[in-house]
């Protein structure tokens, strides 16, 4: 197995609307690759991604995959 395939992935889903929240929070959603409500993305578990998730936990559901 390569080192790349051993990386842990996170499954991130938007569960609340970003309407009514400030622009920075909407930008973080886009940075994670989330485009709309109930959209799910799988991204690598890195410290920078964890920091982005920590800024908007009220909008997301996060699962390890």
PQR file of N, CA, C, O and H, with PARSE charges and radii, in Angstrom:
ATOM      1  N   UNK A   1       0.835  -1.189   0.000 -0.4000 1.5000
ATOM      2  CA  UNK A   1       0.000   0.000   0.000 -0.0000 2.0000
ATOM      3  C   UNK A   1       0.874   1.245   0.000  0.5500 1.7000
ATOM      4  O   UNK A   1       1.921   1.288   0.647 -0.5500 1.4000
ATOM      5  N   UNK A   2       0.442   2.220  -0.712 -0.4000 1.5000
ATOM      6  CA  UNK A   2       1.190   3.477  -0.735 -0.0000 2.0000
ATOM      7  C   UNK A   2       0.832   4.322   0.476  0.5500 1.7000
ATOM      8  O   UNK A   2      -0.174   4.078   1.141 -0.5500 1.4000
ATOM      9  H   UNK A   2      -0.408   2.185  -1.238  0.4000 1.0000
ATOM     10  N   UNK A   3       1.656   5.307   0.755 -0.4000 1.5000
ATOM     11  CA  UNK A   3       1.406   6.189   1.898 -0.0000 2.0000
ATOM     12  C   UNK A   3       0.133   6.989   1.690  0.5500 1.7000
ATOM     13  O   UNK A   3      -0.545   7.337   2.657 -0.5500 1.4000
ATOM     14  H   UNK A   3       2.474   5.505   0.215  0.4000 1.0000
ATOM     15  N   UNK A   4      -0.202   7.286   0.437 -0.4000 1.5000
ATOM     16  CA  UNK A   4      -1.391   8.081   0.150 -0.0000 2.0000
ATOM     17  C   UNK A   4      -2.684   7.334   0.499  0.5500 1.7000
ATOM     18  O   UNK A   4      -3.636   7.951   0.977 -0.5500 1.4000
ATOM     19  H   UNK A   4       0.348   7.003  -0.349  0.4000 1.0000
ATOM     20  N   UNK A   5      -2.731   6.024   0.268 -0.4000 1.5000
ATOM     21  CA  UNK A   5      -3.949   5.264   0.533 -0.0000 2.0000
ATOM     22  C   UNK A   5      -4.164   5.018   2.018  0.5500 1.7000
ATOM     23  O   UNK A   5      -5.271   4.662   2.421 -0.5500 1.4000
ATOM     24  H   UNK A   5      -1.958   5.523  -0.121  0.4000 1.0000
ATOM     25  N   UNK A   6      -3.134   5.197   2.844 -0.4000 1.5000
ATOM     26  CA  UNK A   6      -3.256   4.971   4.275 -0.0000 2.0000
ATOM     27  C   UNK A   6      -3.853   6.165   5.010  0.5500 1.7000
ATOM     28  O   UNK A   6      -4.231   6.044   6.175 -0.5500 1.4000
ATOM     29  H   UNK A   6      -2.234   5.486   2.516  0.4000 1.0000
ATOM     30  N   UNK A   7      -3.945   7.319   4.344 -0.4000 1.5000
ATOM     31  CA  UNK A   7      -4.471   8.512   5.005 -0.0000 2.0000
ATOM     32  C   UNK A   7      -5.933   8.326   5.385  0.5500 1.7000
ATOM     33  O   UNK A   7      -6.714   7.737   4.638 -0.5500 1.4000
ATOM     34  H   UNK A   7      -3.639   7.417   3.397  0.4000 1.0000
ATOM     35  N   UNK A   8      -6.280   8.830   6.535 -0.4000 1.5000
ATOM     36  CA  UNK A   8      -7.648   8.766   7.015 -0.0000 2.0000
ATOM     37  C   UNK A   8      -8.505   9.772   6.260  0.5500 1.7000
ATOM     38  O   UNK A   8      -8.047  10.870   5.946 -0.5500 1.4000
ATOM     39  H   UNK A   8      -5.645   9.309   7.141  0.4000 1.0000
ATOM     40  N   UNK A   9      -9.734   9.403   5.973 -0.4000 1.5000
ATOM     41  CA  UNK A   9     -10.669  10.288   5.277 -0.0000 2.0000
ATOM     42  C   UNK A   9     -11.802  10.668   6.221  0.5500 1.7000
ATOM     43  O   UNK A   9     -12.149   9.922   7.136 -0.5500 1.4000
ATOM     44  H   UNK A   9     -10.106   8.511   6.228  0.4000 1.0000
ATOM     45  N   UNK A  10     -12.367  11.840   5.978 -0.4000 1.5000
ATOM     46  CA  UNK A  10     -13.547  12.298   6.706 -0.0000 2.0000
ATOM     47  C   UNK A  10     -14.685  12.477   5.718  0.5500 1.7000
ATOM     48  O   UNK A  10     -14.477  12.957   4.603 -0.5500 1.4000
ATOM     49  H   UNK A  10     -12.085  12.446   5.234  0.4000 1.0000
ATOM     50  N   UNK A  11     -15.875  12.096   6.118 -0.4000 1.5000
ATOM     51  CA  UNK A  11     -17.067  12.315   5.309 -0.0000 2.0000
ATOM     52  C   UNK A  11     -17.804  13.491   5.951  0.5500 1.7000
ATOM     53  O   UNK A  11     -18.282  13.389   7.081 -0.5500 1.4000
ATOM     54  H   UNK A  11     -16.045  11.706   7.023  0.4000 1.0000
ATOM     55  N   UNK A  12     -17.894  14.602   5.226 -0.4000 1.5000
ATOM     56  CA  UNK A  12     -18.458  15.839   5.754 -0.0000 2.0000
ATOM     57  C   UNK A  12     -19.732  16.164   4.973  0.5500 1.7000
ATOM     58  O   UNK A  12     -19.726  16.185   3.742 -0.5500 1.4000
ATOM     59  H   UNK A  12     -17.507  14.685   4.308  0.4000 1.0000
ATOM     60  N   UNK A  13     -20.825  16.416   5.701 -0.4000 1.5000
ATOM     61  CA  UNK A  13     -22.115  16.716   5.091 -0.0000 2.0000
ATOM     62  C   UNK A  13     -22.651  18.012   5.674  0.5500 1.7000
ATOM     63  O   UNK A  13     -22.581  18.225   6.885 -0.5500 1.4000
ATOM     64  H   UNK A  13     -20.830  16.398   6.701  0.4000 1.0000
ATOM     65  N   UNK A  14     -23.186  18.882   4.820 -0.4000 1.5000
ATOM     66  CA  UNK A  14     -23.828  20.112   5.292 -0.0000 2.0000
ATOM     67  C   UNK A  14     -25.244  19.765   5.732  0.5500 1.7000
ATOM     68  O   UNK A  14     -26.019  19.216   4.949 -0.5500 1.4000
ATOM     69  H   UNK A  14     -23.243  18.709   3.837  0.4000 1.0000
ATOM     70  N   UNK A  15     -25.588  20.083   6.982 -0.4000 1.5000
ATOM     71  CA  UNK A  15     -26.904  19.743   7.514 -0.0000 2.0000
ATOM     72  C   UNK A  15     -27.756  20.971   7.838  0.5500 1.7000
ATOM     73  O   UNK A  15     -28.956  20.847   8.085 -0.5500 1.4000
ATOM     74  H   UNK A  15     -24.959  20.529   7.618  0.4000 1.0000
ATOM     75  N   UNK A  16     -27.142  22.153   7.837 -0.4000 1.5000
ATOM     76  CA  UNK A  16     -27.891  23.395   8.063 -0.0000 2.0000
ATOM     77  C   UNK A  16     -27.505  24.409   7.010  0.5500 1.7000
ATOM     78  O   UNK A  16     -26.395  24.385   6.477 -0.5500 1.4000
ATOM     79  H   UNK A  16     -26.167  22.254   7.636  0.4000 1.0000
ATOM     80  N   UNK A  17     -28.435  25.301   6.717 -0.4000 1.5000
ATOM     81  CA  UNK A  17     -28.194  26.328   5.719 -0.0000 2.0000
ATOM     82  C   UNK A  17     -27.230  27.380   6.247  0.5500 1.7000
ATOM     83  O   UNK A  17     -27.210  27.685   7.440 -0.5500 1.4000
ATOM     84  H   UNK A  17     -29.336  25.321   7.150  0.4000 1.0000
ATOM     85  N   UNK A  18     -26.432  27.929   5.337 -0.4000 1.5000
ATOM     86  CA  UNK A  18     -25.485  28.987   5.703 -0.0000 2.0000
ATOM     87  C   UNK A  18     -26.126  30.368   5.611  0.5500 1.7000
ATOM     88  O   UNK A  18     -25.480  31.369   5.922 -0.5500 1.4000
ATOM     89  H   UNK A  18     -26.448  27.682   4.369  0.4000 1.0000
ATOM     90  N   UNK A  19     -27.378  30.434   5.193 -0.4000 1.5000
ATOM     91  CA  UNK A  19     -28.073  31.713   5.117 -0.0000 2.0000
ATOM     92  C   UNK A  19     -28.197  32.280   6.527  0.5500 1.7000
ATOM     93  O   UNK A  19     -28.605  31.574   7.450 -0.5500 1.4000
ATOM     94  H   UNK A  19     -27.902  29.621   4.941  0.4000 1.0000
ATOM     95  N   UNK A  20     -27.853  33.524   6.691 -0.4000 1.5000
ATOM     96  CA  UNK A  20     -27.935  34.169   7.991 -0.0000 2.0000
ATOM     97  C   UNK A  20     -26.625  34.133   8.763  0.5500 1.7000
ATOM     98  O   UNK A  20     -26.501  34.783   9.801 -0.5500 1.4000
ATOM     99  H   UNK A  20     -27.522  34.097   5.942  0.4000 1.0000
ATOM    100  N   UNK A  21     -25.650  33.382   8.273 -0.4000 1.5000
ATOM    101  CA  UNK A  21     -24.334  33.351   8.899 -0.0000 2.0000
ATOM    102  C   UNK A  21     -23.392  34.252   8.106  0.5500 1.7000
ATOM    103  O   UNK A  21     -23.673  34.591   6.956 -0.5500 1.4000
ATOM    104  H   UNK A  21     -25.751  32.853   7.430  0.4000 1.0000
ATOM    105  N   UNK A  22     -22.296  34.632   8.710 -0.4000 1.5000
ATOM    106  CA  UNK A  22     -21.420  35.581   8.035 -0.0000 2.0000
ATOM    107  C   UNK A  22     -20.675  34.954   6.850  0.5500 1.7000
ATOM    108  O   UNK A  22     -20.606  33.733   6.710 -0.5500 1.4000
ATOM    109  H   UNK A  22     -22.069  34.357   9.644  0.4000 1.0000
ATOM    110  N   UNK A  23     -20.133  35.814   6.021 -0.4000 1.5000
ATOM    111  CA  UNK A  23     -19.500  35.390   4.774 -0.0000 2.0000
ATOM    112  C   UNK A  23     -18.327  34.441   5.000  0.5500 1.7000
ATOM    113  O   UNK A  23     -18.115  33.527   4.202 -0.5500 1.4000
ATOM    114  H   UNK A  23     -20.189  36.806   6.135  0.4000 1.0000
ATOM    115  N   UNK A  24     -17.583  34.636   6.044 -0.4000 1.5000
ATOM    116  CA  UNK A  24     -16.438  33.768   6.333 -0.0000 2.0000
ATOM    117  C   UNK A  24     -16.865  32.311   6.475  0.5500 1.7000
ATOM    118  O   UNK A  24     -16.161  31.407   6.024 -0.5500 1.4000
ATOM    119  H   UNK A  24     -17.755  35.378   6.692  0.4000 1.0000
ATOM    120  N   UNK A  25     -18.008  32.085   7.096 -0.4000 1.5000
ATOM    121  CA  UNK A  25     -18.482  30.718   7.285 -0.0000 2.0000
ATOM    122  C   UNK A  25     -18.904  30.102   5.957  0.5500 1.7000
ATOM    123  O   UNK A  25     -18.681  28.912   5.731 -0.5500 1.4000
ATOM    124  H   UNK A  25     -18.580  32.819   7.462  0.4000 1.0000
ATOM    125  N   UNK A  26     -19.507  30.890   5.082 -0.4000 1.5000
ATOM    126  CA  UNK A  26     -19.875  30.392   3.748 -0.0000 2.0000
ATOM    127  C   UNK A  26     -18.625  30.077   2.932  0.5500 1.7000
ATOM    128  O   UNK A  26     -18.597  29.101   2.182 -0.5500 1.4000
ATOM    129  H   UNK A  26     -19.688  31.856   5.266  0.4000 1.0000
ATOM    130  N   UNK A  27     -17.600  30.901   3.080 -0.4000 1.5000
ATOM    131  CA  UNK A  27     -16.341  30.672   2.367 -0.0000 2.0000
ATOM    132  C   UNK A  27     -15.680  29.374   2.850  0.5500 1.7000
ATOM    133  O   UNK A  27     -15.096  28.648   2.046 -0.5500 1.4000
ATOM    134  H   UNK A  27     -17.623  31.693   3.689  0.4000 1.0000
ATOM    135  N   UNK A  28     -15.764  29.083   4.123 -0.4000 1.5000
ATOM    136  CA  UNK A  28     -15.209  27.844   4.656 -0.0000 2.0000
ATOM    137  C   UNK A  28     -15.937  26.643   4.057  0.5500 1.7000
ATOM    138  O   UNK A  28     -15.300  25.649   3.711 -0.5500 1.4000
ATOM    139  H   UNK A  28     -16.239  29.673   4.776  0.4000 1.0000
ATOM    140  N   UNK A  29     -17.260  26.721   3.931 -0.4000 1.5000
ATOM    141  CA  UNK A  29     -18.009  25.632   3.298 -0.0000 2.0000
ATOM    142  C   UNK A  29     -17.501  25.374   1.887  0.5500 1.7000
ATOM    143  O   UNK A  29     -17.272  24.228   1.502 -0.5500 1.4000
ATOM    144  H   UNK A  29     -17.778  27.529   4.213  0.4000 1.0000
ATOM    145  N   UNK A  30     -17.326  26.445   1.117 -0.4000 1.5000
ATOM    146  CA  UNK A  30     -16.830  26.307  -0.252 -0.0000 2.0000
ATOM    147  C   UNK A  30     -15.407  25.748  -0.254  0.5500 1.7000
ATOM    148  O   UNK A  30     -15.055  24.957  -1.129 -0.5500 1.4000
ATOM    149  H   UNK A  30     -17.513  27.377   1.430  0.4000 1.0000
ATOM    150  N   UNK A  31     -14.603  26.145   0.703 -0.4000 1.5000
ATOM    151  CA  UNK A  31     -13.235  25.650   0.803 -0.0000 2.0000
ATOM    152  C   UNK A  31     -13.178  24.157   1.075  0.5500 1.7000
ATOM    153  O   UNK A  31     -12.243  23.479   0.650 -0.5500 1.4000
ATOM    154  H   UNK A  31     -14.889  26.788   1.414  0.4000 1.0000
ATOM    155  N   UNK A  32     -14.171  23.647   1.779 -0.4000 1.5000
ATOM    156  CA  UNK A  32     -14.264  22.217   2.027 -0.0000 2.0000
ATOM    157  C   UNK A  32     -14.810  21.465   0.811  0.5500 1.7000
ATOM    158  O   UNK A  32     -14.752  20.236   0.759 -0.5500 1.4000
ATOM    159  H   UNK A  32     -14.931  24.198   2.124  0.4000 1.0000
ATOM    160  N   UNK A  33     -15.338  22.202  -0.159 -0.4000 1.5000
ATOM    161  CA  UNK A  33     -15.880  21.572  -1.364 -0.0000 2.0000
ATOM    162  C   UNK A  33     -17.364  21.302  -1.289  0.5500 1.7000
ATOM    163  O   UNK A  33     -17.914  20.605  -2.141 -0.5500 1.4000
ATOM    164  H   UNK A  33     -15.385  23.200  -0.116  0.4000 1.0000
ATOM    165  N   UNK A  34     -18.016  21.846  -0.280 -0.4000 1.5000
ATOM    166  CA  UNK A  34     -19.451  21.634  -0.112 -0.0000 2.0000
ATOM    167  C   UNK A  34     -20.195  22.709  -0.880  0.5500 1.7000
ATOM    168  O   UNK A  34     -19.912  23.897  -0.727 -0.5500 1.4000
ATOM    169  H   UNK A  34     -17.569  22.412   0.412  0.4000 1.0000
ATOM    170  N   UNK A  35     -21.152  22.293  -1.710 -0.4000 1.5000
ATOM    171  CA  UNK A  35     -21.838  23.218  -2.601 -0.0000 2.0000
ATOM    172  C   UNK A  35     -23.275  23.545  -2.187  0.5500 1.7000
ATOM    173  O   UNK A  35     -23.770  24.626  -2.504 -0.5500 1.4000
ATOM    174  H   UNK A  35     -21.382  21.328  -1.834  0.4000 1.0000
ATOM    175  N   UNK A  36     -23.946  22.637  -1.492 -0.4000 1.5000
ATOM    176  CA  UNK A  36     -25.364  22.833  -1.189 -0.0000 2.0000
ATOM    177  C   UNK A  36     -25.747  21.985   0.031  0.5500 1.7000
ATOM    178  O   UNK A  36     -24.952  21.190   0.531 -0.5500 1.4000
ATOM    179  H   UNK A  36     -23.544  21.759  -1.235  0.4000 1.0000
ATOM    180  N   UNK A  37     -26.958  22.175   0.482 -0.4000 1.5000
ATOM    181  CA  UNK A  37     -27.480  21.397   1.611 -0.0000 2.0000
ATOM    182  C   UNK A  37     -27.441  19.902   1.289  0.5500 1.7000
ATOM    183  O   UNK A  37     -27.716  19.494   0.160 -0.5500 1.4000
ATOM    184  H   UNK A  37     -27.604  22.821   0.075  0.4000 1.0000
ATOM    185  N   UNK A  38     -27.101  19.104   2.276 -0.4000 1.5000
ATOM    186  CA  UNK A  38     -27.056  17.644   2.196 -0.0000 2.0000
ATOM    187  C   UNK A  38     -26.029  17.131   1.194  0.5500 1.7000
ATOM    188  O   UNK A  38     -26.071  15.962   0.809 -0.5500 1.4000
ATOM    189  H   UNK A  38     -26.878  19.435   3.193  0.4000 1.0000
ATOM    190  N   UNK A  39     -25.111  17.989   0.772 -0.4000 1.5000
ATOM    191  CA  UNK A  39     -24.014  17.582  -0.093 -0.0000 2.0000
ATOM    192  C   UNK A  39     -22.930  16.978   0.791  0.5500 1.7000
ATOM    193  O   UNK A  39     -22.565  17.551   1.817 -0.5500 1.4000
ATOM    194  H   UNK A  39     -25.077  18.938   1.085  0.4000 1.0000
ATOM    195  N   UNK A  40     -22.423  15.826   0.390 -0.4000 1.5000
ATOM    196  CA  UNK A  40     -21.400  15.127   1.163 -0.0000 2.0000
ATOM    197  C   UNK A  40     -20.113  15.053   0.356  0.5500 1.7000
ATOM    198  O   UNK A  40     -20.135  14.765  -0.841 -0.5500 1.4000
ATOM    199  H   UNK A  40     -22.720  15.361  -0.444  0.4000 1.0000
ATOM    200  N   UNK A  41     -18.997  15.314   1.017 -0.4000 1.5000
ATOM    201  CA  UNK A  41     -17.690  15.187   0.391 -0.0000 2.0000
ATOM    202  C   UNK A  41     -16.802  14.337   1.287  0.5500 1.7000
ATOM    203  O   UNK A  41     -16.952  14.338   2.509 -0.5500 1.4000
ATOM    204  H   UNK A  41     -18.979  15.548   1.989  0.4000 1.0000
ATOM    205  N   UNK A  42     -15.871  13.609   0.667 -0.4000 1.5000
ATOM    206  CA  UNK A  42     -14.861  12.871   1.418 -0.0000 2.0000
ATOM    207  C   UNK A  42     -13.541  13.595   1.227  0.5500 1.7000
ATOM    208  O   UNK A  42     -13.071  13.765   0.102 -0.5500 1.4000
ATOM    209  H   UNK A  42     -15.749  13.609  -0.326  0.4000 1.0000
ATOM    210  N   UNK A  43     -12.948  14.018   2.328 -0.4000 1.5000
ATOM    211  CA  UNK A  43     -11.700  14.764   2.264 -0.0000 2.0000
ATOM    212  C   UNK A  43     -10.696  14.148   3.238  0.5500 1.7000
ATOM    213  O   UNK A  43     -11.076  13.502   4.214 -0.5500 1.4000
ATOM    214  H   UNK A  43     -13.330  13.880   3.242  0.4000 1.0000
ATOM    215  N   UNK A  44      -9.412  14.358   2.956 -0.4000 1.5000
ATOM    216  CA  UNK A  44      -8.369  13.825   3.824 -0.0000 2.0000
ATOM    217  C   UNK A  44      -8.386  14.524   5.178  0.5500 1.7000
ATOM    218  O   UNK A  44      -8.643  15.724   5.279 -0.5500 1.4000
ATOM    219  H   UNK A  44      -9.103  14.882   2.163  0.4000 1.0000
ATOM    220  N   UNK A  45      -8.111  13.752   6.196 -0.4000 1.5000
ATOM    221  CA  UNK A  45      -8.094  14.268   7.559 -0.0000 2.0000
ATOM    222  C   UNK A  45      -6.736  14.921   7.820  0.5500 1.7000
ATOM    223  O   UNK A  45      -5.757  14.239   8.123 -0.5500 1.4000
ATOM    224  H   UNK A  45      -7.902  12.778   6.114  0.4000 1.0000
ATOM    225  N   UNK A  46      -6.692  16.247   7.699 -0.4000 1.5000
ATOM    226  CA  UNK A  46      -5.468  17.002   7.956 -0.0000 2.0000
ATOM    227  C   UNK A  46      -5.758  18.055   9.016  0.5500 1.7000
ATOM    228  O   UNK A  46      -6.922  18.372   9.261 -0.5500 1.4000
ATOM    229  H   UNK A  46      -7.488  16.800   7.453  0.4000 1.0000
ATOM    230  N   UNK A  47      -4.733  18.601   9.646 -0.4000 1.5000
ATOM    231  CA  UNK A  47      -4.960  19.644  10.649 -0.0000 2.0000
ATOM    232  C   UNK A  47      -5.687  20.869  10.079  0.5500 1.7000
ATOM    233  O   UNK A  47      -6.496  21.478  10.778 -0.5500 1.4000
ATOM    234  H   UNK A  47      -3.788  18.344   9.447  0.4000 1.0000
ATOM    235  N   UNK A  48      -5.416  21.235   8.837 -0.4000 1.5000
ATOM    236  CA  UNK A  48      -6.075  22.404   8.263 -0.0000 2.0000
ATOM    237  C   UNK A  48      -7.564  22.139   8.042  0.5500 1.7000
ATOM    238  O   UNK A  48      -8.394  23.019   8.269 -0.5500 1.4000
ATOM    239  H   UNK A  48      -4.759  20.740   8.269  0.4000 1.0000
ATOM    240  N   UNK A  49      -7.900  20.934   7.603 -0.4000 1.5000
ATOM    241  CA  UNK A  49      -9.313  20.578   7.413 -0.0000 2.0000
ATOM    242  C   UNK A  49     -10.015  20.532   8.764  0.5500 1.7000
ATOM    243  O   UNK A  49     -11.145  21.001   8.894 -0.5500 1.4000
ATOM    244  H   UNK A  49      -7.226  20.219   7.419  0.4000 1.0000
ATOM    245  N   UNK A  50      -9.351  19.968   9.769 -0.4000 1.5000
ATOM    246  CA  UNK A  50      -9.939  19.933  11.117 -0.0000 2.0000
ATOM    247  C   UNK A  50     -10.218  21.344  11.638  0.5500 1.7000
ATOM    248  O   UNK A  50     -11.239  21.582  12.283 -0.5500 1.4000
ATOM    249  H   UNK A  50      -8.432  19.587   9.663  0.4000 1.0000
ATOM    250  N   UNK A  51      -9.316  22.267  11.357 -0.4000 1.5000
ATOM    251  CA  UNK A  51      -9.514  23.651  11.787 -0.0000 2.0000
ATOM    252  C   UNK A  51     -10.708  24.286  11.106  0.5500 1.7000
ATOM    253  O   UNK A  51     -11.461  25.027  11.738 -0.5500 1.4000
ATOM    254  H   UNK A  51      -8.487  22.074  10.833  0.4000 1.0000
ATOM    255  N   UNK A  52     -10.894  24.002   9.811 -0.4000 1.5000
ATOM    256  CA  UNK A  52     -12.047  24.539   9.085 -0.0000 2.0000
ATOM    257  C   UNK A  52     -13.345  23.978   9.660  0.5500 1.7000
ATOM    258  O   UNK A  52     -14.322  24.706   9.837 -0.5500 1.4000
ATOM    259  H   UNK A  52     -10.282  23.400   9.297  0.4000 1.0000
ATOM    260  N   UNK A  53     -13.343  22.686   9.946 -0.4000 1.5000
ATOM    261  CA  UNK A  53     -14.531  22.042  10.512 -0.0000 2.0000
ATOM    262  C   UNK A  53     -14.832  22.615  11.891  0.5500 1.7000
ATOM    263  O   UNK A  53     -15.997  22.800  12.243 -0.5500 1.4000
ATOM    264  H   UNK A  53     -12.550  22.095   9.802  0.4000 1.0000
ATOM    265  N   UNK A  54     -13.799  22.897  12.671 -0.4000 1.5000
ATOM    266  CA  UNK A  54     -13.975  23.443  14.017 -0.0000 2.0000
ATOM    267  C   UNK A  54     -14.618  24.827  14.003  0.5500 1.7000
ATOM    268  O   UNK A  54     -15.248  25.223  14.984 -0.5500 1.4000
ATOM    269  H   UNK A  54     -12.853  22.747  12.385  0.4000 1.0000
ATOM    270  N   UNK A  55     -14.466  25.570  12.901 -0.4000 1.5000
ATOM    271  CA  UNK A  55     -15.055  26.906  12.800 -0.0000 2.0000
ATOM    272  C   UNK A  55     -16.559  26.871  12.532  0.5500 1.7000
ATOM    273  O   UNK A  55     -17.264  27.823  12.867 -0.5500 1.4000
ATOM    274  H   UNK A  55     -13.954  25.248  12.104  0.4000 1.0000
ATOM    275  N   UNK A  56     -17.067  25.776  11.926 -0.4000 1.5000
ATOM    276  CA  UNK A  56     -18.488  25.736  11.553 -0.0000 2.0000
ATOM    277  C   UNK A  56     -19.154  24.402  11.929  0.5500 1.7000
ATOM    278  O   UNK A  56     -19.832  23.806  11.092 -0.5500 1.4000
ATOM    279  H   UNK A  56     -16.495  25.003  11.654  0.4000 1.0000
ATOM    280  N   UNK A  57     -18.978  23.927  13.153 -0.4000 1.5000
ATOM    281  CA  UNK A  57     -19.560  22.627  13.509 -0.0000 2.0000
ATOM    282  C   UNK A  57     -21.087  22.641  13.515  0.5500 1.7000
ATOM    283  O   UNK A  57     -21.716  21.590  13.390 -0.5500 1.4000
ATOM    284  H   UNK A  57     -18.427  24.410  13.833  0.4000 1.0000
ATOM    285  N   UNK A  58     -21.684  23.815  13.659 -0.4000 1.5000
ATOM    286  CA  UNK A  58     -23.142  23.940  13.699 -0.0000 2.0000
ATOM    287  C   UNK A  58     -23.773  23.738  12.322  0.5500 1.7000
ATOM    288  O   UNK A  58     -24.989  23.575  12.224 -0.5500 1.4000
ATOM    289  H   UNK A  58     -21.174  24.669  13.761  0.4000 1.0000
ATOM    290  N   UNK A  59     -22.974  23.745  11.263 -0.4000 1.5000
ATOM    291  CA  UNK A  59     -23.491  23.571   9.909 -0.0000 2.0000
ATOM    292  C   UNK A  59     -23.206  22.185   9.336  0.5500 1.7000
ATOM    293  O   UNK A  59     -23.739  21.832   8.284 -0.5500 1.4000
ATOM    294  H   UNK A  59     -21.985  23.878  11.342  0.4000 1.0000
ATOM    295  N   UNK A  60     -22.375  21.398  10.014 -0.4000 1.5000
ATOM    296  CA  UNK A  60     -21.863  20.159   9.428 -0.0000 2.0000
ATOM    297  C   UNK A  60     -22.160  18.928  10.274  0.5500 1.7000
ATOM    298  O   UNK A  60     -22.400  19.005  11.479 -0.5500 1.4000
ATOM    299  H   UNK A  60     -21.942  21.685  10.869  0.4000 1.0000
ATOM    300  N   UNK A  61     -22.131  17.791   9.586 -0.4000 1.5000
ATOM    301  CA  UNK A  61     -22.090  16.473  10.247 -0.0000 2.0000
ATOM    302  C   UNK A  61     -20.808  15.817   9.737  0.5500 1.7000
ATOM    303  O   UNK A  61     -20.587  15.745   8.528 -0.5500 1.4000
ATOM    304  H   UNK A  61     -21.935  17.728   8.607  0.4000 1.0000
ATOM    305  N   UNK A  62     -19.966  15.339  10.648 -0.4000 1.5000
ATOM    306  CA  UNK A  62     -18.672  14.777  10.272 -0.0000 2.0000
ATOM    307  C   UNK A  62     -18.608  13.326  10.730  0.5500 1.7000
ATOM    308  O   UNK A  62     -18.923  13.008  11.876 -0.5500 1.4000
ATOM    309  H   UNK A  62     -20.145  15.398  11.630  0.4000 1.0000
ATOM    310  N   UNK A  63     -18.191  12.442   9.806 -0.4000 1.5000
ATOM    311  CA  UNK A  63     -18.031  11.021  10.118 -0.0000 2.0000
ATOM    312  C   UNK A  63     -16.679  10.565   9.615  0.5500 1.7000
ATOM    313  O   UNK A  63     -16.204  11.046   8.586 -0.5500 1.4000
ATOM    314  H   UNK A  63     -17.935  12.700   8.874  0.4000 1.0000
ATOM    315  N   UNK A  64     -16.060   9.650  10.320 -0.4000 1.5000
ATOM    316  CA  UNK A  64     -14.806   9.052   9.837 -0.0000 2.0000
ATOM    317  C   UNK A  64     -15.173   7.971   8.834  0.5500 1.7000
ATOM    318  O   UNK A  64     -16.138   7.233   9.029 -0.5500 1.4000
ATOM    319  H   UNK A  64     -16.446   9.259  11.155  0.4000 1.0000
ATOM    320  N   UNK A  65     -14.400   7.882   7.762 -0.4000 1.5000
ATOM    321  CA  UNK A  65     -14.689   6.838   6.771 -0.0000 2.0000
ATOM    322  C   UNK A  65     -13.459   6.021   6.457  0.5500 1.7000
ATOM    323  O   UNK A  65     -13.522   5.100   5.643 -0.5500 1.4000
ATOM    324  H   UNK A  65     -13.616   8.482   7.604  0.4000 1.0000
TER
END
